[in-house]
Amino acid sequence: MTLHWKLVIDAEEPRGQADFWAAALGYELEDHSALIGQLLAGGAVTPEEAPEWNGRPAFRDYAAVRHPDDPFDAFTGMGEGRRLLFQRVPEKKTVKNRLHLDVHTAEGRDRDEEVARLEALGARELYRIKEPIGEWVTMADPEGNEFCVE
């Protein structure tokens, strides 16, 4: 069975969040430029709604990343597996997330190395937990969304 899902995350700047999470997870930025070209040609979107990002036209208010091993639609660029979609919202984050990602360190890398790598990408450490069931570091992405590094 193919697992197809996306987690939608509100953002002030969707494209910046997509850049961060693509680098953090080793995911790929979705390339919607062919779809956007068709939408622009048909007048369905304006150039202001699809400015250039990473050298290609992209939706201003939406950006997504997908797992590199999962299938995707070559025309729309949309993943057909595990995805994160960032959508622009007018309000800033104000409360703790009700849902968060847990990032597991890669084989051969220790937690502190992973925390340092994520900090270099723009995350910040919030606090560390050590309990009988495990240890982890709670961090915030560039817009303040909490996630854990195990």
Solvent accessible surface area in square Angstrom, and as a share of the most:
residue,aa,sasa,rsa
1,M,234,1.05
2,T,98,0.57
3,L,117,0.58
4,H,105,0.47
5,W,89,0.31
6,K,99,0.42
7,L,38,0.19
8,V,64,0.37
9,I,31,0.15
10,D,73,0.38
11,A,2,0.01
12,E,68,0.30
13,E,65,0.29
14,P,0,0.00
15,R,38,0.14
16,G,33,0.32
17,Q,2,0.01
18,A,0,0.00
19,D,57,0.29
20,F,7,0.03
21,W,6,0.02
22,A,11,0.09
23,A,45,0.35
24,A,5,0.04
25,L,55,0.28
26,G,49,0.48
27,Y,39,0.15
28,E,71,0.32
29,L,45,0.22
30,E,5,0.02
31,D,60,0.31
32,H,13,0.06
33,S,29,0.19
34,A,50,0.39
35,L,28,0.14
36,I,0,0.00
37,G,34,0.32
38,Q,111,0.49
39,L,49,0.24
40,L,58,0.29
41,A,94,0.73
42,G,67,0.64
43,G,61,0.58
44,A,72,0.56
45,V,24,0.14
46,T,62,0.36
47,P,94,0.59
48,E,119,0.54
49,E,69,0.31
50,A,7,0.05
51,P,44,0.28
52,E,128,0.58
53,W,29,0.10
54,N,82,0.42
55,G,63,0.61
56,R,61,0.22
57,P,48,0.30
58,A,7,0.06
59,F,35,0.15
60,R,85,0.31
61,D,37,0.19
62,Y,104,0.40
63,A,2,0.01
64,A,1,0.01
65,V,0,0.00
66,R,18,0.06
67,H,37,0.16
68,P,55,0.35
69,D,121,0.63
70,D,19,0.10
71,P,72,0.45
72,F,95,0.39
73,D,52,0.27
74,A,91,0.71
75,F,94,0.39
76,T,30,0.17
77,G,4,0.04
78,M,77,0.34
79,G,2,0.02
80,E,66,0.29
81,G,1,0.01
82,R,81,0.30
83,R,14,0.05
84,L,3,0.02
85,L,28,0.14
86,F,0,0.00
87,Q,54,0.24
88,R,83,0.30
89,V,26,0.15
90,P,134,0.84
91,E,102,0.46
92,K,136,0.58
93,K,77,0.33
94,T,120,0.70
95,V,112,0.65
96,K,130,0.55
97,N,32,0.16
98,R,241,0.88
99,L,115,0.57
100,H,81,0.36
101,L,40,0.20
102,D,65,0.34
103,V,10,0.06
104,H,125,0.56
105,T,38,0.22
106,A,59,0.46
107,E,179,0.80
108,G,86,0.83
109,R,92,0.34
110,D,82,0.42
111,R,67,0.25
112,D,80,0.41
113,E,90,0.40
114,E,6,0.03
115,V,5,0.03
116,A,54,0.42
117,R,69,0.25
118,L,0,0.00
119,E,76,0.34
120,A,91,0.71
121,L,67,0.34
122,G,42,0.40
123,A,8,0.06
124,R,133,0.48
125,E,63,0.28
126,L,67,0.33
127,Y,104,0.40
128,R,122,0.45
129,I,46,0.23
130,K,163,0.69
131,E,80,0.36
132,P,145,0.91
133,I,153,0.77
134,G,27,0.26
135,E,74,0.33
136,W,57,0.20
137,V,1,0.01
138,T,6,0.04
139,M,0,0.00
140,A,1,0.00
141,D,1,0.01
142,P,66,0.41
143,E,39,0.18
144,G,16,0.16
145,N,23,0.12
146,E,28,0.13
147,F,1,0.00
148,C,13,0.08
149,V,0,0.00
150,E,61,0.27
